[in-house]
Amino acid sequence: MASYFFSLPDVYFGENAIQTLRRLNHKKVAIVTDSFMVSSGKTRDLINEMPQACVSIFSEVKPDPSVEILHAGAAQFKSFKPQVIIALGGGSALDAAKGIKVTLEEFLPGHAIELIAIPTTSGSGSEVTSYAIISDPQNGRKYPLIADELIPDCAILDPNLVLSVPRQVAVDTGMDVLTHAIEALVSTGANDFSDALAEKAIALVWQHLPDVFSDENNIAARGHMHNASCMAGMAFNSAGLGLVHGMAHAIGGMLHIPHGKINAMLLPLIIEHNARHAPHARMRYLKCAAIMGIQAATPEQTLRALIGSIRDMNHHFGIPSTLQALGKDRTAVESLRQALIAATLGDGCTQTNPCQPRAADVDRLLTAIAG
């Protein structure tokens, strides 16, 4: 049976990579972003690279964009009829731009739109994936949309654009990268191509994320993390993810926790669970440990050292190990328990976990993460 590994998008990386926007002079360009990108001058930096372009800016993106945001952006651009949409920002801006582009093309049949993704955080990998996370605020849910139409045509990875990301946001999103890479490596959809990208992403994060934490202005480390985020995105776009993301979408959506942070909190617990229930995953986790330079006397001790090392890194970054330590009320968690279990089991990411969890498994893991 044939497997598929996409060859889109074109990826430009390195300092001053945004200069590739100069080819957009004299085109109609829509920019999808948030208000901070406008007030901080980031959108102006883009426009300066294409001074002859006709530009329209939609800056209403909020964290965890909803369907309403997609319709509002498409409505603004409907009469403008852009030739290009640039997504500028973190995962929320990129996901919103994907949804706006698809929605706009439904309004304008036959009008093809190029999508350029320019991430300003190193985390989601959305600049190279067919995924978009859209929220339903009324029901406290996050839904992963998956379609080839959501893959950008071009990704621009310029480390200068992530230098202003605060330390805590950088480590939260950086742990999201590590989770993407590890879950892709142990996923049921893992393949030679996704493995190569996931393994390199793991190595880059393990080496360079502590450097970003200790020195926010280390542009070399920021560049490596930006590249790692992209590689991990390519890996999971091909291989799929797993139970960490299945639970993170449910818990993060209902309890309003940043995605990277809840991923980091769940990762050690899910490694422990998967290693116990999926023998082939154990070998994959041992490969992760080898990439990270973690080795003990026996495989079992090496797995424990891997889990302990990730917990230690979380602690070093100020990421708590339980929801209680994060300040979440235990009664709120208990009131949502059945909804969290149902949402986790129904999440598309859970389907490619190396072992299929039962309701009782998710229940036990919820108890562990609640604290």
N, C-alpha and C positions, 0 to 999 in steps of 0.2 A: 504494500500500500504506500502510495506516495505521500510524503510530508511536504509542508510548505514553509519556506522561510522568505519573508518579504525582502525586496531590494530597495524599497522606498524608506525614508526620504533621502534626499541629498543632505549630507551633514557637513557643515563648515564649523571649524573649531579653532580656538586660540585667541590670543589678545587681538582686539580690533576686528574680530570676525564680522561685526555688524557692517563693515565697509562693503560687504557683498550686497547690501541693500541698494547700492548705487545703480544697479541695473533696473530699478523700479522707477527711475525718473520718467516723467511724462505718463505714468500710469495712474489709475484711480485706485487708491489704497485705503482700506479700512483698517483701523487699529482697535483691537479688543483688549481692554486692560482694566485696571482699577484706579481709583482716585489717587492713590499714593504714587503710582507710576507717573501720573500727570504732574502732581505737585512737586515731586522730587526731580523733575526735569528729564526723566528717562525717555518719555515719549518724544521730547524735543531732540534728544540725542539721535533718535531714529530718523526723525523728519529732516535733521541736518544732513543726513547721508543721502537724502533723495529730495533736494530742494525744489525740483520741478514737478514732483508728484502732486496730485490732487488728493488731499487726505481728509478723512472723516474719522473722528475718534468716539468710540463708545467706552466710557470709563465707569460704568455702573456695576462692574463685576464685584461680587461679595464672596467671602469664603463659602465653599460648598454651594456652587451655583444651582439655582432651581430652574425649572422649566420656564417660569415667568421671565427670568433673566434672558434665556435664549430667545424668547419671543420678542422681548423689548429690543434686543440688539438687532434681530432680523428686521423688525419694523423700522428702526432708524436707517438701516442700510438699503431698504427695499427700493427706494427711489434713486439712491446714490449709485446702485449697480456696480459695486467694486469689481475690479479685475483680480485684486489680491486682498486677502485678509491676513494681517499680521497679529498673532497672539503674543502679547508681551506680559510676562508676570510669572507667578507660581503656577502650581497645578490647577488651581481654580480658574485662572484666566485662560490657560491653555484648553482646559476642558470646555469652558464656556464658548470659546472661539470655535471649537470643533462643532459644538451643537448649533451655534449661530450659522456657521457655514452650511451645514446640511439643511437647516431650516430655510435659509435664504435660497438655496438651490431648488427647494420645493416650490417657493414663491416664484422663482424665475427659471422655469424649465428651459433647458438648452443653454443656460448661461453658466459656463464653467468658471470656477473661482479657484485660484491658487491659494493654498494655505501655508503660511510660513510661521513656524513656532520658534519663539525666542524666550527660553526659560530664564527667569531671574532668581530661581532657587535651584539647588541641586538635590532633587528628591523624587519627584513623581515619575520622571521618564516619559511624561505624556507627549513630549515633542517627537517621539518616534513610535508611538503605539496606536493601536486601533481601539483603545479604551478611552472612555470619558466617564467620570463619576458625577452624576446629577442627583441632587438632593430633593427630598420631599419634606420640607420643614414641618408641615402640619402633622405628619405621622412620624417625624424623627427618623427618617430612613434615608439611606444612600444607596443608589442603584448604579452598578457598573454597566454602561452601555458598551457593546463590542460590535464594531462593524468596520470593514475595510475602508469605507468612505471617511472614517474619522482619522485615518493616518495622514499627517501633514505631508506636503510635497517637499518641504525644505525645513531643516532645523539649523539654527545658528547658536553655537555654544561659545559665548564670549565671557571669560571669567571676570572681566571688568564689571559686568552687570550684576555679579553676585557678591562683590566686595562689601556692599552695604548691608547685607543680610545679617541680622544680629546673631551672636554666638549661639543662643539657645535654639533659635529657629534653624540655624545651620546644622546643629547636631541632631535635632529631631528629624529633619529631612534627610540627613546623612544616614541615620539608622533605618529610614525608609528604603534607601538605596540598598543597604546591606540585606534587608528583609526581602526586597525584590530579587536580589541575586541568589540568595540561599533558597528561597522558595522555588525559583525557576530551576535550580540545580536538582532539587529533589522531586519536582513535579512529575506526574505521570506522562506529561507531554515533552519532557526533556529530550534533547537530541544533540548531535555533535555540534551544530552551529550555536544553539542556545548555550550549551555547556561552555564553549570557548569564551563567550561574552560574559557569562555569569561568573566564571572562575576569575577572569581578569578584573571584573568589577569588585569581587570580594577582596582580592589582593589590594586594589587601590584604596578601597574604603578603610580596610584594617590599618593600612600604612598612613594614610593622609588625613582621615577625619580627626584623629587626636591633634594633628598639627593645626588644623583649622580652629579647633577648640582653644588651643594655647595661644594662637596668634591669628586673629581675625583678618589681618591684612596680608597674610601669606598667600600671594596670588598664585604661586606655583601649586600649593596644596589645593586652593580653590579650583584651579583649572583641572587638576586630577580628579577631584570630586565631581566636577561638572561632567567630565568625560565618563566617569564611572556611572553616574546617574543615567546617562544616555545608553551606555552598554547594557546596564541592568534592565532598562526599558525594552531594548531590543530582545533581550533574553526572555523576559516574561511575556512579551508580545507573541513570541513563537511557542514557548513551552507552557504558559499558564502560571498561575500562582498556587495558593493553598489555603490551609485553614487559618493561618495568621491573618490573612486579608479577609477571609470570610467572617471571622469574629471581629476584626477591627472595623469593618464597615458597619456591623450591627452596633457594637459598643460605642464607637466614635460618633455614629449618627444619633443614637438615642441619648447619650450622655454628654455630647458636645465636647469631645476630646480631639485635639489635633491628630491627624492621621498618622504621621510619623511617630509621634510619642506613643500612641496605643500599640502600634506595630512593634516598637522596641520593647514595650512591656510584655507583650504576648510571645515574642520570638523564643525566649528560653523555654517557656512552658510547652510550646508546640513542638520544638525540637525534641524535648524529653518524651512527649506523647507519641510522636511519629516514630522515633527510634525504638520505642517499646513495641509498637504494633506493626511496623513495616520493616522487615529485615533488610530489604534492598535500600531503604532510606538510610539505615545505619551506615552502610558503606559510603553513601553520598555525604553524609554528615562528617564522616572520617576524612573524606577528601577536603571538605571545608576546613577542618582542623589543620590538615597538612598545609593548605594554602596560607593559613594564618600563622603557621609556625608553632602550632600547639601539638605536643606529643607527650604521652605518658606511657607507663610500662605495659598497659594492656589496652585493647580497643575500648572496653567499658570505661576505664579510667580516662581515656582520651575524650570520650563523649562527655563525661562529667566535667572535664577540664574545659571543653568547648562551651558548654552551657554556663559554667562558672565565669569564664572569660567575658562572655557577652553580658552577663549580669554585672560584672565588675566595670565594664565599659559604660553601661547604663548609669551605674552609681557615680562614676567619674564625671559623667555629663550632667548629673543632677536629674536623671530620669527615674522616677520611683518605680518600685516593683509591684505595687498594688493600687487598686482604685481608691482604697481608703487613704493610703499615703498621699495620693493625688488630691485628696479633699472631697471625694465623692461620697455622698451619704449612702450608707449600706442599705437603708430601707428603700431608697430609690432604685438601687440595683436589684433588690429582691422583687420589687413590684414589677420590674421589667423582665425578670428572668425567663419566663416562657416565651415572651416576644423575642428576646435576644437569641434563644435557642432556635426558634423557628426561622428567624432571619439568617442566622449563620448557616443552617442546613440548606436553606434555599438560595444562598449566595452562589453565583457562578464560579467564583474563585475556589470555593470549597470542593468543587467537583474534580479538580485536578490535584487535590492533596494526595500524597502517596498512600494513605489509607483513608477509607471513607468513615467519618465519625458518626456515631449514633447520638441520639439525644442525650443519653446518659453521659457520654464522653464530654459533650459541650457543657453540660450541667456541672460536671466535676471541674472542668477548666474555668468556668465562671466563678465557682467557689474559690479556686486558687487565686485568680486575678483580683477578686473582690477584696481579699485580705481580712 
